[in-house]
């Protein structure tokens, strides 16, 4: 079964980029699915940072890495190099891409509880109450 993944980038308090999609590859665990989404998110983050630098838009850009919020602690541990995973070739490529971004301080990983994960509004069925809470977070 294929999972859904998504992300939301904000700048100055407004969403500037978002995506919700079904993964192309079948994963064997939620951690592998989170790693696929994280790799897509980091790639988009690099693209956005490059555009903002080219436009010389530095008002809302801080020095150092941007923060990638995740609600899967094992995925964070793998990306930080604190855990290992038996994985497929494609997941291994995603992991190496993510570890490289962390090592080069392009991205900082931070745990966030699932109830506060904004991108979940794009990927999971929700009640009207949970959607209202997530909209407030945007």
N, CA, C and O atoms as a GROMACS GRO file, in nm:
protein
  552
    1UNK      N    1   0.083  -0.118   0.000
    1UNK     CA    2   0.000   0.000   0.000
    1UNK      C    3   0.088   0.124   0.000
    1UNK      O    4   0.191   0.128   0.067
    2UNK      N    5   0.048   0.224  -0.074
    2UNK     CA    6   0.126   0.348  -0.082
    2UNK      C    7   0.073   0.450   0.018
    2UNK      O    8  -0.048   0.463   0.037
    3UNK      N    9   0.165   0.520   0.080
    3UNK     CA   10   0.129   0.622   0.178
    3UNK      C   11   0.112   0.757   0.110
    3UNK      O   12   0.149   0.776  -0.006
    4UNK      N   13   0.056   0.850   0.184
    4UNK     CA   14   0.047   0.989   0.140
    4UNK      C   15   0.146   1.071   0.220
    4UNK      O   16   0.165   1.047   0.340
    5UNK      N   17   0.208   1.167   0.157
    5UNK     CA   18   0.301   1.256   0.225
    5UNK      C   19   0.271   1.398   0.185
    5UNK      O   20   0.208   1.423   0.083
    6UNK      N   21   0.318   1.492   0.265
    6UNK     CA   22   0.295   1.631   0.232
    6UNK      C   23   0.381   1.724   0.314
    6UNK      O   24   0.441   1.685   0.414
    7UNK      N   25   0.386   1.849   0.269
    7UNK     CA   26   0.459   1.952   0.342
    7UNK      C   27   0.394   2.086   0.318
    7UNK      O   28   0.317   2.105   0.224
    8UNK      N   29   0.427   2.180   0.407
    8UNK     CA   30   0.384   2.319   0.394
    8UNK      C   31   0.503   2.406   0.432
    8UNK      O   32   0.560   2.389   0.540
    9UNK      N   33   0.541   2.498   0.344
    9UNK     CA   34   0.644   2.597   0.375
    9UNK      C   35   0.577   2.730   0.400
    9UNK      O   36   0.488   2.771   0.325
   10UNK      N   37   0.620   2.797   0.506
   10UNK     CA   38   0.567   2.930   0.535
   10UNK      C   39   0.680   3.031   0.534
   10UNK      O   40   0.796   3.000   0.560
   11UNK      N   41   0.642   3.153   0.502
   11UNK     CA   42   0.736   3.265   0.502
   11UNK      C   43   0.659   3.388   0.547
   11UNK      O   44   0.558   3.424   0.487
   12UNK      N   45   0.707   3.450   0.651
   12UNK     CA   46   0.638   3.568   0.701
   12UNK      C   47   0.497   3.539   0.751
   12UNK      O   48   0.411   3.627   0.749
   13UNK      N   49   0.474   3.416   0.795
   13UNK     CA   50   0.344   3.379   0.847
   13UNK      C   51   0.243   3.331   0.744
   13UNK      O   52   0.128   3.304   0.779
   14UNK      N   53   0.284   3.321   0.618
   14UNK     CA   54   0.193   3.276   0.512
   14UNK      C   55   0.249   3.154   0.442
   14UNK      O   56   0.370   3.141   0.425
   15UNK      N   57   0.161   3.064   0.401
   15UNK     CA   58   0.204   2.946   0.326
   15UNK      C   59   0.248   2.990   0.186
   15UNK      O   60   0.174   3.060   0.117
   16UNK      N   61   0.369   2.948   0.146
   16UNK     CA   62   0.420   2.986   0.014
   16UNK      C   63   0.437   2.865  -0.078
   16UNK      O   64   0.445   2.879  -0.200
   17UNK      N   65   0.443   2.745  -0.019
   17UNK     CA   66   0.457   2.624  -0.098
   17UNK      C   67   0.400   2.509  -0.017
   17UNK      O   68   0.422   2.500   0.104
   18UNK      N   69   0.326   2.421  -0.084
   18UNK     CA   70   0.269   2.304  -0.017
   18UNK      C   71   0.249   2.194  -0.118
   18UNK      O   72   0.240   2.219  -0.238
   19UNK      N   73   0.242   2.073  -0.067
   19UNK     CA   74   0.221   1.959  -0.155
   19UNK      C   75   0.159   1.845  -0.075
   19UNK      O   76   0.190   1.825   0.042
   20UNK      N   77   0.072   1.773  -0.140
   20UNK     CA   78   0.016   1.650  -0.086
   20UNK      C   79   0.014   1.551  -0.201
   20UNK      O   80  -0.044   1.577  -0.307
   21UNK      N   81   0.078   1.436  -0.180
   21UNK     CA   82   0.080   1.338  -0.288
   21UNK      C   83   0.094   1.198  -0.234
   21UNK      O   84   0.142   1.176  -0.123
   22UNK      N   85   0.051   1.104  -0.316
   22UNK     CA   86   0.069   0.963  -0.285
   22UNK      C   87   0.213   0.928  -0.324
   22UNK      O   88   0.260   0.965  -0.431
   23UNK      N   89   0.281   0.855  -0.236
   23UNK     CA   90   0.418   0.816  -0.265
   23UNK      C   91   0.424   0.726  -0.388
   23UNK      O   92   0.332   0.649  -0.415
   24UNK      N   93   0.533   0.737  -0.461
   24UNK     CA   94   0.551   0.655  -0.581
   24UNK      C   95   0.594   0.513  -0.545
   24UNK      O   96   0.568   0.418  -0.618
   25UNK      N   97   0.660   0.501  -0.431
   25UNK     CA   98   0.710   0.370  -0.389
   25UNK      C   99   0.631   0.319  -0.270
   25UNK      O  100   0.587   0.396  -0.185
   26UNK      N  101   0.614   0.189  -0.264
   26UNK     CA  102   0.550   0.125  -0.150
   26UNK      C  103   0.653   0.117  -0.038
   26UNK      O  104   0.768   0.080  -0.061
   27UNK      N  105   0.611   0.153   0.083
   27UNK     CA  106   0.702   0.146   0.197
   27UNK      C  107   0.658   0.035   0.291
   27UNK      O  108   0.541  -0.005   0.293
   28UNK      N  109   0.754  -0.014   0.368
   28UNK     CA  110   0.724  -0.122   0.461
   28UNK      C  111   0.696  -0.072   0.601
   28UNK      O  112   0.656  -0.149   0.688
   29UNK      N  113   0.716   0.057   0.624
   29UNK     CA  114   0.691   0.113   0.757
   29UNK      C  115   0.658   0.261   0.746
   29UNK      O  116   0.684   0.324   0.643
   30UNK      N  117   0.601   0.314   0.852
   30UNK     CA  118   0.572   0.458   0.854
   30UNK      C  119   0.700   0.539   0.855
   30UNK      O  120   0.704   0.651   0.805
   31UNK      N  121   0.806   0.483   0.912
   31UNK     CA  122   0.934   0.554   0.914
   31UNK      C  123   0.988   0.570   0.773
   31UNK      O  124   1.037   0.677   0.738
   32UNK      N  125   0.980   0.465   0.691
   32UNK     CA  126   1.026   0.477   0.552
   32UNK      C  127   0.942   0.581   0.477
   32UNK      O  128   0.996   0.657   0.398
   33UNK      N  129   0.812   0.584   0.502
   33UNK     CA  130   0.726   0.683   0.437
   33UNK      C  131   0.765   0.824   0.481
   33UNK      O  132   0.769   0.916   0.399
   34UNK      N  133   0.794   0.842   0.609
   34UNK     CA  134   0.837   0.973   0.659
   34UNK      C  135   0.969   1.015   0.596
   34UNK      O  136   0.989   1.133   0.566
   35UNK      N  137   1.059   0.920   0.574
   35UNK     CA  138   1.188   0.952   0.512
   35UNK      C  139   1.168   0.996   0.367
   35UNK      O  140   1.235   1.089   0.322
   36UNK      N  141   1.077   0.931   0.295
   36UNK     CA  142   1.048   0.973   0.156
   36UNK      C  143   0.997   1.117   0.156
   36UNK      O  144   1.043   1.200   0.077
   37UNK      N  145   0.902   1.146   0.244
   37UNK     CA  146   0.844   1.280   0.249
   37UNK      C  147   0.950   1.382   0.291
   37UNK      O  148   0.955   1.492   0.236
   38UNK      N  149   1.033   1.346   0.388
   38UNK     CA  150   1.137   1.437   0.433
   38UNK      C  151   1.234   1.472   0.320
   38UNK      O  152   1.275   1.587   0.306
   39UNK      N  153   1.271   1.372   0.239
   39UNK     CA  154   1.362   1.397   0.127
   39UNK      C  155   1.298   1.493   0.026
   39UNK      O  156   1.364   1.584  -0.023
   40UNK      N  157   1.171   1.472  -0.005
   40UNK     CA  158   1.100   1.564  -0.096
   40UNK      C  159   1.093   1.705  -0.037
   40UNK      O  160   1.108   1.804  -0.108
   41UNK      N  161   1.070   1.711   0.094
   41UNK     CA  162   1.058   1.840   0.162
   41UNK      C  163   1.190   1.915   0.162
   41UNK      O  164   1.193   2.035   0.136
   42UNK      N  165   1.299   1.846   0.190
   42UNK     CA  166   1.430   1.910   0.190
   42UNK      C  167   1.467   1.960   0.051
   42UNK      O  168   1.523   2.068   0.036
   43UNK      N  169   1.436   1.881  -0.051
   43UNK     CA  170   1.463   1.924  -0.189
   43UNK      C  171   1.386   2.053  -0.220
   43UNK      O  172   1.442   2.146  -0.279
   44UNK      N  173   1.259   2.058  -0.181
   44UNK     CA  174   1.179   2.180  -0.203
   44UNK      C  175   1.234   2.296  -0.122
   44UNK      O  176   1.237   2.409  -0.170
   45UNK      N  177   1.277   2.269   0.000
   45UNK     CA  178   1.335   2.374   0.085
   45UNK      C  179   1.461   2.434   0.023
   45UNK      O  180   1.480   2.556   0.027
   46UNK      N  181   1.546   2.349  -0.033
   46UNK     CA  182   1.667   2.400  -0.100
   46UNK      C  183   1.629   2.488  -0.219
   46UNK      O  184   1.689   2.593  -0.242
   47UNK      N  185   1.530   2.444  -0.294
   47UNK     CA  186   1.483   2.521  -0.410
   47UNK      C  187   1.431   2.659  -0.366
   47UNK      O  188   1.466   2.760  -0.426
   48UNK      N  189   1.349   2.661  -0.263
   48UNK     CA  190   1.293   2.788  -0.214
   48UNK      C  191   1.404   2.879  -0.164
   48UNK      O  192   1.403   2.998  -0.194
   49UNK      N  193   1.499   2.825  -0.088
   49UNK     CA  194   1.610   2.907  -0.037
   49UNK      C  195   1.691   2.967  -0.151
   49UNK      O  196   1.731   3.083  -0.145
   50UNK      N  197   1.715   2.888  -0.255
   50UNK     CA  198   1.791   2.940  -0.370
   50UNK      C  199   1.715   3.052  -0.441
   50UNK      O  200   1.774   3.152  -0.482
   51UNK      N  201   1.585   3.035  -0.457
   51UNK     CA  202   1.505   3.141  -0.521
   51UNK      C  203   1.510   3.269  -0.438
   51UNK      O  204   1.529   3.378  -0.492
   52UNK      N  205   1.491   3.255  -0.307
   52UNK     CA  206   1.492   3.373  -0.220
   52UNK      C  207   1.628   3.443  -0.222
   52UNK      O  208   1.635   3.566  -0.220
   53UNK      N  209   1.736   3.366  -0.226
   53UNK     CA  210   1.870   3.425  -0.235
   53UNK      C  211   1.888   3.497  -0.368
   53UNK      O  212   1.942   3.608  -0.372
   54UNK      N  213   1.843   3.435  -0.478
   54UNK     CA  214   1.854   3.498  -0.609
   54UNK      C  215   1.776   3.629  -0.616
   54UNK      O  216   1.817   3.724  -0.681
   55UNK      N  217   1.661   3.632  -0.547
   55UNK     CA  218   1.579   3.754  -0.544
   55UNK      C  219   1.627   3.854  -0.440
   55UNK      O  220   1.573   3.964  -0.428
   56UNK      N  221   1.731   3.814  -0.365
   56UNK     CA  222   1.785   3.898  -0.259
   56UNK      C  223   1.679   3.933  -0.155
   56UNK      O  224   1.677   4.042  -0.099
   57UNK      N  225   1.590   3.836  -0.130
   57UNK     CA  226   1.484   3.853  -0.031
   57UNK      C  227   1.534   3.795   0.100
   57UNK      O  228   1.524   3.674   0.123
   58UNK      N  229   1.588   3.879   0.184
   58UNK     CA  230   1.650   3.831   0.307
   58UNK      C  231   1.578   3.879   0.433
   58UNK      O  232   1.625   3.853   0.543
   59UNK      N  233   1.466   3.947   0.419
   59UNK     CA  234   1.394   3.999   0.536
   59UNK      C  235   1.353   3.891   0.634
   59UNK      O  236   1.362   3.910   0.755
   60UNK      N  237   1.308   3.777   0.584
   60UNK     CA  238   1.257   3.672   0.670
   60UNK      C  239   1.346   3.548   0.670
   60UNK      O  240   1.307   3.443   0.723
   61UNK      N  241   1.463   3.560   0.614
   61UNK     CA  242   1.555   3.446   0.610
   61UNK      C  243   1.654   3.461   0.724
   61UNK      O  244   1.720   3.564   0.737
   62UNK      N  245   1.666   3.358   0.806
   62UNK     CA  246   1.762   3.361   0.915
   62UNK      C  247   1.890   3.292   0.870
   62UNK      O  248   1.888   3.208   0.780
   63UNK      N  249   1.998   3.328   0.935
   63UNK     CA  250   2.124   3.259   0.907
   63UNK      C  251   2.114   3.117   0.961
   63UNK      O  252   2.050   3.093   1.063
   64UNK      N  253   2.175   3.025   0.893
   64UNK     CA  254   2.174   2.888   0.938
   64UNK      C  255   2.062   2.808   0.874
   64UNK      O  256   1.999   2.852   0.779
   65UNK      N  257   2.040   2.690   0.929
   65UNK     CA  258   1.944   2.597   0.868
   65UNK      C  259   1.799   2.636   0.892
   65UNK      O  260   1.767   2.704   0.989
   66UNK      N  261   1.712   2.593   0.801
   66UNK     CA  262   1.569   2.605   0.828
   66UNK      C  263   1.526   2.480   0.903
   66UNK      O  264   1.594   2.378   0.902
   67UNK      N  265   1.412   2.488   0.969
   67UNK     CA  266   1.364   2.380   1.054
   67UNK      C  267   1.266   2.291   0.978
   67UNK      O  268   1.172   2.340   0.916
   68UNK      N  269   1.289   2.162   0.985
   68UNK     CA  270   1.198   2.062   0.931
   68UNK      C  271   1.131   1.993   1.049
   68UNK      O  272   1.195   1.919   1.124
   69UNK      N  273   1.002   2.019   1.066
   69UNK     CA  274   0.927   1.958   1.176
   69UNK      C  275   0.880   1.819   1.134
   69UNK      O  276   0.827   1.800   1.025
   70UNK      N  277   0.901   1.722   1.223
   70UNK     CA  278   0.859   1.585   1.196
   70UNK      C  279   0.795   1.526   1.321
   70UNK      O  280   0.831   1.562   1.433
   71UNK      N  281   0.700   1.436   1.300
   71UNK     CA  282   0.633   1.372   1.413
   71UNK      C  283   0.670   1.224   1.426
   71UNK      O  284   0.600   1.149   1.495
   72UNK      N  285   0.777   1.182   1.363
   72UNK     CA  286   0.821   1.043   1.369
   72UNK      C  287   0.963   1.040   1.424
   72UNK      O  288   1.059   1.065   1.351
   73UNK      N  289   0.977   1.011   1.553
   73UNK     CA  290   1.108   1.015   1.619
   73UNK      C  291   1.209   0.919   1.557
   73UNK      O  292   1.325   0.956   1.543
   74UNK      N  293   1.171   0.795   1.520
   74UNK     CA  294   1.269   0.707   1.455
   74UNK      C  295   1.325   0.767   1.325
   74UNK      O  296   1.443   0.750   1.296
   75UNK      N  297   1.243   0.835   1.247
   75UNK     CA  298   1.291   0.898   1.124
   75UNK      C  299   1.391   1.008   1.156
   75UNK      O  300   1.491   1.023   1.085
   76UNK      N  301   1.366   1.084   1.260
   76UNK     CA  302   1.459   1.190   1.301
   76UNK      C  303   1.592   1.127   1.344
   76UNK      O  304   1.698   1.175   1.306
   77UNK      N  305   1.585   1.020   1.423
   77UNK     CA  306   1.708   0.952   1.469
   77UNK      C  307   1.790   0.900   1.352
   77UNK      O  308   1.913   0.912   1.353
   78UNK      N  309   1.725   0.842   1.252
   78UNK     CA  310   1.796   0.792   1.134
   78UNK      C  311   1.864   0.906   1.059
   78UNK      O  312   1.980   0.893   1.019
   79UNK      N  313   1.793   1.016   1.040
   79UNK     CA  314   1.848   1.129   0.966
   79UNK      C  315   1.966   1.194   1.039
   79UNK      O  316   2.058   1.246   0.977
   80UNK      N  317   1.960   1.190   1.172
   80UNK     CA  318   2.070   1.245   1.252
   80UNK      C  319   2.186   1.148   1.267
   80UNK      O  320   2.289   1.183   1.325
   81UNK      N  321   2.171   1.025   1.215
   81UNK     CA  322   2.276   0.926   1.225
   81UNK      C  323   2.278   0.853   1.357
   81UNK      O  324   2.377   0.786   1.389
   82UNK      N  325   2.171   0.863   1.436
   82UNK     CA  326   2.166   0.800   1.568
   82UNK      C  327   2.101   0.662   1.565
   82UNK      O  328   2.089   0.597   1.669
   83UNK      N  329   2.060   0.617   1.449
   83UNK     CA  330   1.995   0.486   1.437
   83UNK      C  331   2.018   0.435   1.296
   83UNK      O  332   2.051   0.511   1.205
   84UNK      N  333   2.002   0.306   1.278
   84UNK     CA  334   2.016   0.249   1.145
   84UNK      C  335   1.884   0.183   1.107
   84UNK      O  336   1.799   0.156   1.192
   85UNK      N  337   1.871   0.159   0.979
   85UNK     CA  338   1.749   0.096   0.930
   85UNK      C  339   1.786   0.003   0.815
   85UNK      O  340   1.873   0.035   0.734
   86UNK      N  341   1.719  -0.109   0.809
   86UNK     CA  342   1.735  -0.198   0.694
   86UNK      C  343   1.642  -0.143   0.587
   86UNK      O  344   1.521  -0.134   0.608
   87UNK      N  345   1.698  -0.108   0.474
   87UNK     CA  346   1.615  -0.036   0.377
   87UNK      C  347   1.646  -0.077   0.234
   87UNK      O  348   1.742  -0.148   0.206
   88UNK      N  349   1.562  -0.030   0.146
   88UNK     CA  350   1.580  -0.053   0.004
   88UNK      C  351   1.680   0.047  -0.052
   88UNK      O  352   1.720   0.141   0.017
   89UNK      N  353   1.720   0.027  -0.173
   89UNK     CA  354   1.814   0.117  -0.238
   89UNK      C  355   1.760   0.260  -0.240
   89UNK      O  356   1.834   0.355  -0.215
   90UNK      N  357   1.631   0.276  -0.269
   90UNK     CA  358   1.574   0.410  -0.281
   90UNK      C  359   1.564   0.480  -0.147
   90UNK      O  360   1.589   0.600  -0.137
   91UNK      N  361   1.529   0.405  -0.044
   91UNK     CA  362   1.524   0.466   0.090
   91UNK      C  363   1.665   0.504   0.133
   91UNK      O  364   1.683   0.608   0.197
   92UNK      N  365   1.764   0.422   0.100
   92UNK     CA  366   1.902   0.454   0.134
   92UNK      C  367   1.946   0.584   0.068
   92UNK      O  368   2.016   0.664   0.130
   93UNK      N  369   1.906   0.608  -0.056
   93UNK     CA  370   1.938   0.733  -0.125
   93UNK      C  371   1.874   0.851  -0.052
   93UNK      O  372   1.937   0.955  -0.032
   94UNK      N  373   1.748   0.835  -0.012
   94UNK     CA  374   1.680   0.941   0.063
   94UNK      C  375   1.752   0.970   0.194
   94UNK      O  376   1.771   1.086   0.231
   95UNK      N  377   1.791   0.863   0.266
   95UNK     CA  378   1.860   0.880   0.394
   95UNK      C  379   1.992   0.953   0.376
   95UNK      O  380   2.023   1.044   0.453
   96UNK      N  381   2.069   0.915   0.275
   96UNK     CA  382   2.197   0.982   0.252
   96UNK      C  383   2.177   1.130   0.215
   96UNK      O  384   2.253   1.216   0.260
   97UNK      N  385   2.077   1.158   0.136
   97UNK     CA  386   2.044   1.296   0.098
   97UNK      C  387   2.009   1.378   0.223
   97UNK      O  388   2.054   1.492   0.239
   98UNK      N  389   1.927   1.320   0.311
   98UNK     CA  390   1.886   1.389   0.433
   98UNK      C  391   2.002   1.406   0.530
   98UNK      O  392   2.018   1.514   0.587
   99UNK      N  393   2.084   1.303   0.549
   99UNK     CA  394   2.199   1.313   0.638
   99UNK      C  395   2.295   1.421   0.589
   99UNK      O  396   2.351   1.496   0.669
  100UNK      N  397   2.313   1.429   0.459
  100UNK     CA  398   2.401   1.530   0.401
  100UNK      C  399   2.349   1.671   0.432
  100UNK      O  400   2.426   1.760   0.467
  101UNK      N  401   2.218   1.690   0.418
  101UNK     CA  402   2.159   1.821   0.446
  101UNK      C  403   2.174   1.858   0.593
  101UNK      O  404   2.199   1.974   0.626
  102UNK      N  405   2.160   1.761   0.682
  102UNK     CA  406   2.177   1.786   0.826
  102UNK      C  407   2.324   1.816   0.856
  102UNK      O  408   2.353   1.911   0.928
  103UNK      N  409   2.415   1.736   0.803
  103UNK     CA  410   2.558   1.756   0.828
  103UNK      C  411   2.608   1.891   0.778
  103UNK      O  412   2.693   1.953   0.841
  104UNK      N  413   2.555   1.936   0.665
  104UNK     CA  414   2.597   2.065   0.609
  104UNK      C  415   2.516   2.181   0.666
  104UNK      O  416   2.525   2.294   0.618
  105UNK      N  417   2.436   2.152   0.768
  105UNK     CA  418   2.356   2.253   0.839
  105UNK      C  419   2.264   2.332   0.746
  105UNK      O  420   2.244   2.452   0.763
  106UNK      N  421   2.209   2.261   0.647
  106UNK     CA  422   2.109   2.320   0.558
  106UNK      C  423   1.970   2.307   0.619
  106UNK      O  424   1.882   2.387   0.590
  107UNK      N  425   1.953   2.206   0.703
  107UNK     CA  426   1.824   2.180   0.765
  107UNK      C  427   1.846   2.132   0.908
  107UNK      O  428   1.943   2.063   0.938
  108UNK      N  429   1.755   2.170   0.994
  108UNK     CA  430   1.756   2.126   1.134
  108UNK      C  431   1.628   2.049   1.158
  108UNK      O  432   1.519   2.096   1.123
  109UNK      N  433   1.639   1.932   1.217
  109UNK     CA  434   1.522   1.847   1.241
  109UNK      C  435   1.470   1.874   1.382
  109UNK      O  436   1.546   1.886   1.478
  110UNK      N  437   1.339   1.884   1.391
  110UNK     CA  438   1.278   1.908   1.521
  110UNK      C  439   1.150   1.827   1.533
  110UNK      O  440   1.066   1.824   1.443
  111UNK      N  441   1.137   1.760   1.648
  111UNK     CA  442   1.017   1.682   1.673
  111UNK      C  443   0.901   1.775   1.706
  111UNK      O  444   0.917   1.875   1.777
  112UNK      N  445   0.784   1.741   1.654
  112UNK     CA  446   0.662   1.814   1.685
  112UNK      C  447   0.551   1.711   1.704
  112UNK      O  448   0.543   1.616   1.626
  113UNK      N  449   0.465   1.727   1.804
  113UNK     CA  450   0.357   1.629   1.822
  113UNK      C  451   0.266   1.624   1.699
  113UNK      O  452   0.247   1.725   1.630
  114UNK      N  453   0.212   1.507   1.673
  114UNK     CA  454   0.127   1.487   1.556
  114UNK      C  455   0.011   1.586   1.553
  114UNK      O  456  -0.027   1.633   1.445
  115UNK      N  457  -0.046   1.616   1.667
  115UNK     CA  458  -0.162   1.708   1.671
  115UNK      C  459  -0.125   1.848   1.623
  115UNK      O  460  -0.214   1.923   1.584
  116UNK      N  461   0.003   1.884   1.626
  116UNK     CA  462   0.048   2.017   1.583
  116UNK      C  463   0.108   2.017   1.442
  116UNK      O  464   0.156   2.120   1.395
  117UNK      N  465   0.106   1.902   1.375
  117UNK     CA  466   0.167   1.889   1.243
  117UNK      C  467   0.074   1.948   1.136
  117UNK      O  468  -0.029   1.890   1.104
  118UNK      N  469   0.112   2.064   1.083
  118UNK     CA  470   0.028   2.136   0.986
  118UNK      C  471   0.005   2.054   0.860
  118UNK      O  472  -0.106   2.052   0.807
  119UNK      N  473   0.108   1.987   0.811
  119UNK     CA  474   0.096   1.913   0.685
  119UNK      C  475  -0.003   1.797   0.694
  119UNK      O  476  -0.048   1.749   0.590
  120UNK      N  477  -0.037   1.752   0.813
  120UNK     CA  478  -0.134   1.643   0.826
  120UNK      C  479  -0.271   1.682   0.769
  120UNK      O  480  -0.348   1.595   0.729
  121UNK      N  481  -0.301   1.810   0.766
  121UNK     CA  482  -0.427   1.855   0.707
  121UNK      C  483  -0.432   1.821   0.558
  121UNK      O  484  -0.540   1.811   0.500
  122UNK      N  485  -0.314   1.802   0.496
  122UNK     CA  486  -0.307   1.771   0.355
  122UNK      C  487  -0.305   1.621   0.327
  122UNK      O  488  -0.327   1.579   0.213
  123UNK      N  489  -0.278   1.541   0.429
  123UNK     CA  490  -0.252   1.400   0.403
  123UNK      C  491  -0.344   1.302   0.475
  123UNK      O  492  -0.345   1.183   0.442
  124UNK      N  493  -0.420   1.348   0.571
  124UNK     CA  494  -0.502   1.256   0.650
  124UNK      C  495  -0.646   1.300   0.655
  124UNK      O  496  -0.674   1.420   0.651
  125UNK      N  497  -0.738   1.205   0.662
  125UNK     CA  498  -0.878   1.244   0.683
  125UNK      C  499  -0.889   1.310   0.820
  125UNK      O  500  -0.822   1.270   0.915
  126UNK      N  501  -0.972   1.411   0.829
  126UNK     CA  502  -0.980   1.486   0.954
  126UNK      C  503  -1.123   1.523   0.988
  126UNK      O  504  -1.210   1.533   0.902
  127UNK      N  505  -1.144   1.543   1.116
  127UNK     CA  506  -1.273   1.593   1.162
  127UNK      C  507  -1.274   1.744   1.143
  127UNK      O  508  -1.169   1.805   1.121
  128UNK      N  509  -1.389   1.803   1.152
  128UNK     CA  510  -1.397   1.949   1.138
  128UNK      C  511  -1.319   2.018   1.249
  128UNK      O  512  -1.259   2.123   1.226
  129UNK      N  513  -1.318   1.960   1.369
  129UNK     CA  514  -1.244   2.020   1.481
  129UNK      C  515  -1.094   2.015   1.459
  129UNK      O  516  -1.024   2.114   1.481
  130UNK      N  517  -1.042   1.900   1.413
  130UNK     CA  518  -0.897   1.891   1.390
  130UNK      C  519  -0.855   1.980   1.275
  130UNK      O  520  -0.746   2.039   1.279
  131UNK      N  521  -0.938   1.992   1.172
  131UNK     CA  522  -0.906   2.085   1.062
  131UNK      C  523  -0.905   2.229   1.110
  131UNK      O  524  -0.817   2.306   1.072
  132UNK      N  525  -0.999   2.266   1.193
  132UNK     CA  526  -1.003   2.402   1.246
  132UNK      C  527  -0.877   2.431   1.327
  132UNK      O  528  -0.822   2.540   1.318
  133UNK      N  529  -0.831   2.333   1.406
  133UNK     CA  530  -0.709   2.352   1.484
  133UNK      C  531  -0.587   2.367   1.394
  133UNK      O  532  -0.500   2.450   1.420
  134UNK      N  533  -0.580   2.286   1.287
  134UNK     CA  534  -0.467   2.294   1.196
  134UNK      C  535  -0.466   2.424   1.116
  134UNK      O  536  -0.359   2.479   1.088
  135UNK      N  537  -0.582   2.473   1.079
  135UNK     CA  538  -0.591   2.601   1.007
  135UNK      C  539  -0.536   2.713   1.095
  135UNK      O  540  -0.470   2.804   1.046
  136UNK      N  541  -0.565   2.707   1.225
  136UNK     CA  542  -0.513   2.808   1.319
  136UNK      C  543  -0.360   2.806   1.321
  136UNK      O  544  -0.297   2.911   1.336
  137UNK      N  545  -0.301   2.686   1.307
  137UNK     CA  546  -0.156   2.674   1.309
  137UNK      C  547  -0.092   2.736   1.185
  137UNK      O  548   0.022   2.783   1.191
  138UNK      N  549  -0.164   2.737   1.075
  138UNK     CA  550  -0.109   2.798   0.953
  138UNK      C  551  -0.097   2.946   0.973
  138UNK      O  552  -0.052   3.017   0.883
   0.00000   0.00000   0.00000
